[in-house]
Amino acid sequence: MNKSILLQSIKSVSGFLAIFLLVIYAIALGLQYYPMVTIPVLMLSIFSWMVWLEYKNRKDLHNIRVQKRIKDIIK
């Protein structure tokens, strides 16, 4: 087993978990003390994240199609 890859994986996962737990904690506090602000912000954040993921997927598909056309033209 490659130790450097293992250490990078552990560092990546621990960083993700730290950020994830902070976000969950912030959402819990927001819902407890400021529900009228937190719920719309949470909904807007989820919507924006989903739009970003869809845009990223469509952009990747577009880039693949363009690269395929370029390869076809070169041949």
Secondary structure by P-SEA (a helix, b strand, c coil): ccaaaaaaaaaaaaaaaaaaaaaaaaaaaaaacccccaaaaaaaaaaaaaaaaaaaaaaaaaaaaaaaaaaaaac
